[in-house]
Amino acid sequence: MRDLHPTIAGVRPPSASIIRYPGIATLPPNTERYRCKGGGSLVMRVEPGDHITVTDSEGGQACELSFLDTTGKFQAAGLGTAFTHAAEGLKSILSSSDESAARTRAALQRRGADLSKAGAFRILGTASPAGSTAEFTIALTGLLIVTAPGDAMSPEAQDTTTPIEIRIRRSQFIRDYASALPEPLADPIEDIRIRAATASAYFVRAGEFIQIIDVYGRQCTDFQAFAARKVDKGLDLALDATITRTLLGRSYPAPGLPSKAFDRDFEPLVEIVQDTVGRHDAFATACNSRYYDDMGYPGHVNCTDNFNAALAPYGIAGRKGWEALNYFYNTNIDHNNQLYLDEPWSRPGDYVLMRALTDLVCVSSSCPDDIDAANGWDPTDIHVRTFSGKEKFSRAVAYRMTPDADAELTRETAFHPRLCALTRDYTEYRGYWLPNRFAAEGPVEEYWACREHAAVIDLSPLRKFEVTGPDAEELLQYCLTRDVRKLSTGQVVYSAMCYENGGMIDDGTLFRLGDKNFRWIGGDDYSGIWLREQAEKKGFKAWVRSSTDQMHNIAVQGPKSRDIVKEIIWTAPRQPTIGELEWFRFAVGRIGDFEGAPVVVSRTGYTGELGYEIFCHPKDALTVFDAIWQAGQPHGLKPMGLEALDMVRIEAGLIFAHHEFTDQTDPFEAGIGFTVPLKSKQDDFIGRDALIRRKENPRHLLVGLDVQANEAVGHGDCVHIGRAQVGVVTSATRSPILAKTIALARIDVTHAGVGTAVEIGKLDGQQKRLPAVIVPLSHYDPQKTRPRS
């Protein structure tokens, strides 16, 4: 009889699960990684024997190192070398309004440093290739100060400042709590350590700030607050998550307009000012004894009992379950309406910063849950800091360039001082605050200004990369779908950038500034990283250096845009005038005259209208804006926010990342097949073979939809023929000029013919349908006669 049992030799031994965390850098033991942005500064506590590696991430960037000992004196000996320069880069950066400068300045002030005596050791420089490194060993206990200095980049030049990476291999690895804490945002009033599986109550005055810090990462904390004057009266009116959700119309508050949390009297108690995580919970209560009892862990310590004990001295009665703002909890509701949880998104040092709107009694916990993934299976400490109401903190969320990048707080563009006087309705877009709509006009009036007169739009978050070097053309010819060799100096071309399988990384415009000088402008930081990786892989001698922070841009769009722009832009005799500038061309000029602020002006846009984009250094942004605004008033110029911009780009059939395309969508499916000249471009490029196959065997097409109903349609709505789903809506809007609802949709090629009747599914996709008809992709001016005019 055959043996049905495996032999001992065939038994598979137990093995540990393999889990990768792209969001947390995989570093060697005892090693830490930091990023100093171009034009920024960074401070780190160091000890003797710590080994420092400094890397020029993008190439061509100088780095200044300074060292402050424990007595607050600048000491070159701490670096094991001599200072070679006065710390001019550090002094220049600290005199700026950069947020990293404020933190470095505060760290130096806390230690009593005399900046006039600061020296620096300069390494790397303009000739260093991407990835160049310098290494040294720390000799004293103190503070390492790193700066990435540089001058303001003129928009026609390419001398940008770029990031520096610092790695510290610690001579001793101690999971020391004090060293794990990030530098304070300002001088704290209180520092409260909430040890794992405990809770603490504390008092905060109106106007003061409360920072809740996840010290080691992946740790949840419940927060509850009470108006102190109501507690004094014996009123138990806690912060109420249900009322907060109802008043805000969202799951939990966030920096910006929907930022406040309310008690049961509808009184706002706190305002969220900064949030570096963006994933929290306000549905479930703090963990309680019943939860652990039902899971088979009777008597388990829990946040509710810890809250009860911490609040008892204030005369606040205990509860069986406390509702709360559950910070760093990664909970959500799935398509089956099931509440689920997973490991938190928070990383070491992540935090939420709140402002007290009245005197408060607060309580915070460090959640003790170790029976599931809520705290990454390993509860750790939470830290609370409070700060004076006199401190200034900008409203911000965190943006990460790549999954393993350090968090960068949302910034204001250089045009913000003018635009913020016209609206308070802002939204976060790729690390910047951009206007959503303007108070005096509203999106429909802004729309009509663009279609009939002119509109001005802040597009500074677009990612810019300076591509230079002997092999710059070869690199771009290989990485972009367009034929870069046909591009003349002064021309712009719109292109896709694809993976080997034909899926899109990004779309964008390429400017040719010279024989070996290009500027790529796209929507995603990763496009620059991809270019740099391909240059290294192929051995191309080319630099790809980010310049987003060095060059902000504003668009002037609409039939009157030429009249406005040509009035304010001076160009040299060898450059085309604005009146001579053709579609997809650019000119180098100045505002007003030869002595004016330098700018680059391109005849490009994202509206389907005649339009221009003006690029300048942030220091000149207000000069540029004021000139445009003044020249535009006789022509009916209005400001335009993202809501109106979405309306005009959908009408024009212009695509948007994560709507019309993803990395699973090729350019043909995204409606920009014209960017892939397979017949005329003879050189190989990334994705060419896959795109040939995908063009011959298409699965989906991007089409327009005329919706025969006056109800709202949105991204993600399903498109049906009968019961079968044949596509999905990628974008939709109500078109003022066409007086109907229109959409863009990705449709199965079998059913993508113009004139095909389809239905858009609402509710569950079956119970309610909106009739629609497939039309060409561009609803408005499909021949692009207006931008060409």
N, C-alpha and C positions, 0 to 999 in steps of 0.2 A: 504494500500500500504506500502511495506517495506521501511523504512527510509534508503536511500542510503548514508546519511551523518553520520560520526561518532559523537557520543555524545561528549560533552565537556570533560567529564571525560576520554574519550579514546584518546584525542588529545595528541600527543607526544610533550612535551615542547622542545624548542630549547636547544641545547647542544653544548658545545665547542668541537672542533675537538681534537682528542687524537693523539699526535705526540711524538714519542720517538727518541731521539738522542743518540744512543750508543757511538758515537764518542765524546760526551761531557758528562763528568761524572755528574750524577745526585746527587747533594750534598745538604745538608740542607741549609737554608738561612744563609748568612754571612760566609759561610765556603769555604775554598780554599784547594786544594790538590796539593802536590808536591811529586816528587820521587827523592830520592838520590840513584844513582846506587852504587852497590858494588864497593868499592875502589874509590868512588867519593866524591864530596862535593857539597854543596848547600848553597846559602845565600838568606834570605828573610827579608824584612823590617817588623818590628812588633811594636805594640803600647801597652801601659799598659792595662791589662785586657784581652788581646788576649789569648785564651785557646789553648794550643798545645797538639796534640795527636801524638805520635810517634809509628809506627807499624813496627814490624819485619815481613816483608811480607812472607818470605820463611823459617824463623827459623834459630837459631844459629848464628845470626849476631849482633855484638856489634855496638853501636852508640855513637859518641861523640858530645856533644853540647857545643858551645861557644857562647858568647854574646859580641857584640861591641856597646858601647854607642855612643851618638851623637858627643862626643869629640874625638872619635877614640881610646878609651881605652877599654881593655877587663875588663868586670865587671860581676862577678858571680851574683851580686844582680839583674841583669836584668832577670835572670832565677828564681829568688826567692829562691836560694839555694847557696851552696858554690861549687867552683870548686874542684873536687876530684883528678885531674891529671893535669900535664902539657899537653898541646895540641899536643902530639906526633903524634897522628893519622892525625891531620890537617896538621902539618908540613911535614909529610911524603908524604901526598897526594899532597900538594902544590909544592913539589920538583919534581913531576912527570910531564910527558908531556900530561897528561889527559886534554881534552878540558874543563871539568868542573873545573879543577884546575886553568886553565888560567883565567876563569871568576871570580872565587872566589878571586884569587890573585889580579885581577884588582879592584874588589870591595873593598878589604881591603886597597889597595894602595890609592884609591881615598879618603879614609877617614883617611889616615895617620896612620894606625895601625902599632904597633910595634909587629911583630910576635914572637919575643923572649920572650915577656911577656904574651903570650897567655896561658890561662888555659882552662880546659875542664871539663865537668860533663859527666861521662860515665854511660850509661844505657844499658839494655839488655845484651846479650852475647851468648856464645856457647851453653848454656843449654836452651835457650828460644825456646819454640815451635813456629811454624808458626802462625802468627796472634797475638803474644804477643804485648801488648801495654804499654806505659808509658805516663802519662799526667802531665802537669804543666801549670801555668799561668804566663805570661810575666808581669814583674813589672816596666820596664823602656822602653822608646822609644829607638829604636836602630836596630841593625842587628843581626838576629839569624843565626848562622853558624852550619850546620849539616854535619857530615862526617860519612861514613860507612867504617871504617878502616879494614885492614887485611893484612896478609903476603902473599907473592907469594906462590901459591899452586903448590906443586910438582905433576906431572902428575899421579903418583901412589897413591897419597893421595887424600883426598876429603874435605880438609879444605878451601873451596872456600869462596869468599866474595859475598854477595847478597844484593838486594836493601832494602832500608828503606823508608817507606811512612810517610809523614808528613801532617797532617791536621791542619789548623788554623781556629778556630772559632773567627771571629773578634768581638771585644767588641763594635765596631761601624762600620756600613757598610755605607761607603760614596763612591759613584761612582766617586772618585777623579781621575782626569786624570793622575797626577804625580804618584800616587801609582799604577795605572793600567799599566803604561809603564814598560816593562821589563828592567832589568839592562843592561846598554850599553855593547856591545861586546868589546869595548875599549873606550878610551877617545874621545868623538866626537868633530869634528870641528864645526859642526852645528847641532842644534836640531830644527826642523821645525814642528810645529803642523799645520796640515791641517784640519781645522774644517769641519764638515759634510756639504756637498753641496757647497764646495769651491774648489779653486785650487791655487797653489803657484808655482812660477818659482824660480830657484836658479842656481848658478854657481858652477861647480865642475871642479877641475884641473885633468889633466891626471894622472892616477895611483891611484887617491883617490877612496874610496869605498862609495857606496850609499846603504843605508838600508831602504827599504820600509816596514813599520810595520803596520799590522792590529791590532789596539790597543784592541778593544773589541770583534773581531771575526765577521765573516760573512759580511765583508765590502769590496767592490771593489774599485780599484783605477786605473786610467789610467796613463801611463807613456809615455812621449815623450822626445826626446833629439835631439840636433843639435850640430854639430861641431862648436865651438865658432869662429874659424877663418873664417869659411864660412859665419856665421851670420854677422861678421864684414865687409865682402865684399858684403853684401846684398843678399847673396844666401840663399834661403829657401829650404834646402835639409834635410828634417826631417828623423828620423828613419823610415824605410819603412818595414812594416810587410810582404808584399808580397815578396820583395827581400830577406828578412831574411828567410822566409819559403822555398824559392826556393834554396838558397845556403845551407841551413842546411838539407833539405829533411825531415823536420818534422814540426809539427804545430807551435811550438814556441821553443825558446832556453831553454836549461837546463844545470845545472852544468856538466862538463866533456868536451868531444870533441865538441859536437854541442852546444856551449855555447855563441856564439857571436850574436849580433844584428847589422844590417847594415843600412846605409842610402842609398839614391837613387844613389849615386856614387859608391856603393858597398864598402864603407869604413866602417870597424867595429867601432862602437861607444862605446858599452858596452859589457862586458863579465859577464855572470851570474856565480856567485861564490857559493852561497848557496841558497837553496829554501826549505822551510819547509812545503810547501803545495803541489806542483806538479800538480795543476790544474789551468790553466789560459786560456786566449783567445788572439788570434792574427788575427781573421778573421773580426770581426765587428769593426766599428769605435767607438770612444767614443760617448756616448749618445748625442743627438743633439735636437734642437727645433722641427725638423720635426717628430722625433719619438714620442714626447709627443703630438704634434698637432694631429697626426694620431690616437693616443690612446684616444683623447678627453680631453687632459690636455694642452690647449694652454697657452703659457707664462710660463710653468714650467721651473725652473732653470735646466741647463744641463751642462755637462762637456765641451762640445765644446765651448759654450759661456764663461765659466770660463777660459778655456785655452786661448781663444782670448784675454781676459782682462789681464791675467797674462803675456802673451808674448808680448803685445803691447809695453811696455817700452824698449824691446830689438829690436824693429823695425821689428818684424816678423808679417806678414800680417795675418789677421784672415781668417778662413775658415768656411764653412757650416758644415763640419764634419771632425774631426781629426782622422786619423788612429793613432794607438798607440799599445803598449804592455799593454793589459788590465789585470793587475794582480789581482788574486783571483776571476776573473769571471769564473763561472762554466757554460761554454757553450760547446756544442758538436754538432755533426751532426748525425742524426739518420739514420736508414736503408732506409728511404724515401727521403734522402738527404735534410732533413729539419733541419735548425739551431734552436736549442732550448736552454733554459737556466733554471737553478735551483739555489737553495741557494748555496753560496760559500762553499768550503771545509775548508776554513781558520778558525782557532780558535784563541782565544785571545793570542796575542803575536807572532803569526806566521809572517814570513817575507820573503822577497827576498833580497839578498845581491848582488850588482853588482860592478864591477870595471870599472871606466872610462878609455877608451883607448886613448882618446885625451881630450883636454879642451872642456867642454860641457856647453851648456845652457840647463837645464832640466826643465820640468814642471810635476807636479803630482797633481792629483785631489783626492777628496773624493766624490765618485759618489753620486748624489742626488736622484737616482731612488728609489722611495717609492711606486710605483704603481704595482710592481710585486716582484718576489722572489729574484731578483738580489742581493739585500743587506739584505736578510732576512726580508724584509718589514720595516727595521728600520735603516736608514743611520746613521753612526757614524763617528768618526774621524780617520784619517790616520796620521801616524807620519813618518817623514823622518830624518834620521841621516846620516851624512857624517863622514868619518874617514880618517886619513892620509894614504898615500900610503906605509908608512913604516910599517904599521900593517901587521901581518901575519894571514890570514884566509884560512883554508883548503877548498878545493872544496867538497861540500856535498849536499845531499838531505836529507829529513827527513824520518826516518823509525819509525813506531809505532808498538810495540810488539802486542798490542791488540787495538781494536778500541778506547777505552777510555784511552789509555796510553799516556804519554807525548811523544813529538817528540824527537827522538835521531838522531843526525846528522851522516851521513855516515862516517865510520871510515876506516882507513887503517889497514890491518892485520899486524902482527908483521913481516911477510916476505916481506912486501911491499918495504922496502929500497933496497933489492936486485932485486926484480922483476921489479921495476919502471925504473931501468937502462936498461931494455931489451925491454920495450914497454911503449907507452903513451895511448894505446887503452884499456881503462878500462870500465867496466860496473858496475852498482850498483846491488848487490845481497844481500838481507836481511840485509841491514844496513852496508855492507862493500863494498869497491871497489875491484873487482877481474879482472884480465887480461882477455880480450876478445880474443886477439891474440897477437903474438909477432912479432916484426918488422923484425927480421932477418930470421925467418922461415915461418910464415904463417900457417894457420890451416892444410893444407894438409901435409906439412912436419912434423908438430907436431904430426899429426895422425900417419904417418908412423913410427916416432920415437917410439911411444907407441906400435905399432903392431910388430915392428922388433927389437927394442933396448930397450929404456927406456925413460920415460917422468916423469917430476916432476910437480905436480899440487897443487896449494894452495886451500885448502878446509876449511879454518878456520871458515867461517860463519856457518858451521854445528852447531846446537844447542846441548849443552851438559848439562846434569842434573845428579847431584849426588844423588842417592836414597839410603838412609841409615836408620838404625833403626831396632828394633826387628821384625817389621812387613813388612820390605821392600820386602821380597819374596812374601808374601801374597798380597801386593798391586799390584805388577807387574803381578802376576799370574792372578789377577782379571781384570787388565786393558789391558793386551796384549793378542793377539790371540795365541801366542806360549806357550808351556808348560815350564815355567820358572824353575819348580822344577827339570827338567832333566839337567839343565845347571850346569856344574862344574866350580869351580874357574879357571880362565884362558881361559874360552871359551867365544865365541861371538855367538849370534844368531840374525838373521834378522827376524823382526816381523812387523805385522800391529797393529795399535791401532784404535779401532772403537767406534762409538757412539752406543746407544742401538738399533738403526734401522739398524745397519750393515754398515752404511756409514763410510768411513775412515777419521780419524783425521790426521793421519800421518803414515809414515813408517820409520823404523830406525833399528839401531843395539843396542843390549843390551850386555854390558860387565859385567861379574861377577868377582868382585875384591875380594870377600870374602863371608863368610856365610851370612852376613847381609849387604853386600856392593855391589852396582850395579852402573853402569853408562849407562844412556840412551842417545843415540846420534841420533837425528832426524833432520828434516828440519824446524820444526815450533815451535815457542815459546809456542804456545797454548798447545802442548803436555805436557809440564811441568806443566802448570796451571791445565790442566785436571787431571793429576796424583795427584796434591796437593788437588784438590777439592774432588776427590774420596777417598783419605786418610781421609779427614775430615768427609765426608759423612758416611763412613763405620767404623770410629773410629780406623783406623789403626795407630799404633804408628810408623810413618815413616816420614822422612824428604825428601823433594824433592827440591834441591837447585841448581840454575843455576850456571854453571861454564864456559860458553862460553868465557867470557872475560879472564878467567884464564888459558885457554888451547887452543892454536891454533894448527892446524894440517896441514901437508903436505903429499901428496901421492906420492909414487914412484911406477910407474906401467910399466909393459912390461917384455918381456922375460929375460932381463938382470937385473931386479930389485933385485933379490935375491943376485946376485954377488955384487951389489953396497951396499945394506943395510948390508949384513953380514960383509963387510969390515969395517964399521964404528961403529957398535953397539956391545958394551960389555954387557954381561948378567952374573949374578951371577950363581954359580953352581946349585942352586935349580931351576933356570929358564931355559926354553929351549933356545938353541942357535937359531939364525935366520935360520940356515940350518935345524934345527929340527922343526921349527915352522910350524904347519899344518894349512890348510885352516880354517878360522873362529876360530883362536886361537890368543892370544896375549901374549906378554912377557914384563916385566919391565926391562929396561936396562939403559945404559948410553952411551953418545957419546965418543968413543975412548977407555976409560978405567974406572977404579973404581972411579976416580976423575972427570969424565966428566959430562956434563949436563944431568940431568935425563930425561928419555923419556919413553913412552909406545908405543910399536910397535905392530900393529895388522896385520894379513895377510888377509886383506879385500881390497875392491876397488869398483870402479864404471865404469870399462872399459871393463870387459870381458877378462882381461889378468891376468897373475900372477902379484901380486902387494902387496904393504904394505902401511899402513898409520902410520905416526909417529906423536905423540902428545907430545907437550912440553909447558912449560910456555912461554908467550910472551918474557920474558927477555932473554930466551935462543934460540929464533927462529933463529937469524942470525948465531949463532954457529952451529945449526942443519943444516941450509940451506948450509952454506959453506962446511960442511963436506960431505953432499950429492953431492953437485956440483963438488967438487974436485974429489971425488971417482967415480963420474959418467962419467967424461970426456973420460977416455979410453974406456968406454962402449957405447959411442954415446948418452949420456943423453941430452935431450932437454927440455926446458920449454914448458908447454902445457896450453893453454887458454880454455875458456868455449866453443868456437866454435868447436874446435877439440874434446873436451870432449863430447859434444853433439853427434858428429858423432860416436864415439866408443860406447857410451851407447845405442844409437838407434840400431846399428848393433847387440849388445848383448841382446837386448830386455829388457833393464833395465828401470824402470819406473821413472817418474818425476812428482812431485806434480803440480796440476793445468793443467796438460797435460793428463797423463794416469789415474790420479785419482783425485777426489774431495770428498767433504763430501756426495755426492750423489752416489758415486761409492763404491761397496763393494770389498773386496780383490779378489774374484773370477772374477769379471768384470775387475779388474785391472791387471789380469794376474799373481797374486801372491797367488793363492788358496793354494799353498803348505804351506803357513804360518798359515793356519787354520786347525789344526789337530783335527777335530771334533770327530773322533773315538778314538784316543789315549789319548786326554786330557780330563780327567774325571771331573775336577773341572769346576765350572761355571766361565764365564768371560763375560765382557760387550759386548753385541751384539750376544751372542751365539745363542739364540732362533731365532733371525732374520736371522742370517747367515745360520742356518739349512734350513729355509724356502727359502731363496734366492738361496742356492745351488741347492735345489730340483726344483726350478722354475726360472732358469736363463733367463734374458732378453737380455743381451749383452755379448760378449766375446771380449777380446783384442787379436788381431791377427797381423801377419805381412802382408805387401803388397809388392809384386814386381811390380814396376811401369814400364810399357812398353813404356815409353816416356822419353826423356831427358830434360823435362821441370821441373821447380821447383814446388814442392808440399809443403804445409805448414800446421801447426796446425790450425784446424778448417775447412779445406776443406771438403766438403760434399762427401759422397761415395754413388753411385747409382747402382741399377740394373734397367735398363730401366728408366722410369720417376721417380720411387719411390726412395726416399732416405732411405738407409738401414744402414747408419753408418756415422762416422766422423773420419777424420784423427786426431790423437793426437800428433804425432811427425813425422818428415820426414827429410831425408838427402840424399846427393849423396854419395854413398859408394865407396871409392877409391879401396878397395880390391875386391869388387864384380863388380865394373865398371858399376853400375846402380843406379838408384834412388830407394830408399826403404822407407817404412813408417811403422808406427804402427797405428792401427786403432781400434776403438770400433765399432763392427758390431753386428747387430741384430742376435740373436742366430740361427734363421731360415736359414740365409745365410752365416754362419761363417765357413763352412766346407773348409778344405784345398783343393785348386784347383778351388774354385769358382771364376768365372770371374766377375769383378765389374768394375765400371768406377768412376774416381775422377772428380767431377765437378769443372770447373773453370769459371771465369767471373760470371754469375748469377747462375751457377750450371747446366744450361741446354744448353747453346750455345756452350760450349767447354767441351770436355771430354777427360780424359787421361785413357787408358785401364790399368788395373792392375789385378793381380791374388793373391788370399789369400794364404799365406804360413805360416809355424809355426812362432811363436812370435820372436824367436831368429834367426836372419839371419846368425849370425856368431857364430860358435862353440856352438851349442845348448846343447851339453852334458857337457859344462863347463870344458872340459879337460884341457884348458890352465890355468885358475886360480887354478885348483886342482893340477897342475903338480908339 
